[in-house]
Amino acid sequence: DDGTDHVRVVGARGATGFVLPVASEAFEESGRTLVRGTLDYLQGLKMLGVRRVERVLPVGTSLNVVGEVI
């Protein structure tokens, strides 16, 4: 417990059994450089941006963690 009341989870995409409510959702446009844009274009990619979704664990919910605490 670091006193912040926050838990940052790395690798949660591979987790199963989570049905968490969405706290925020945002689309961030790509801030790529001309060089990066050219390389993407040559590979047939068109990067528009990143969709970022933050989900929350409701207060009072138990959380079991298996892994390493850093």
Secondary structure, DSSP 8 states (H G I E B T S, - for coil): --SS-----SSGGG--S----EEEEEEEE----HHHHHHHHHTT----EEEEEEE---TT------S---
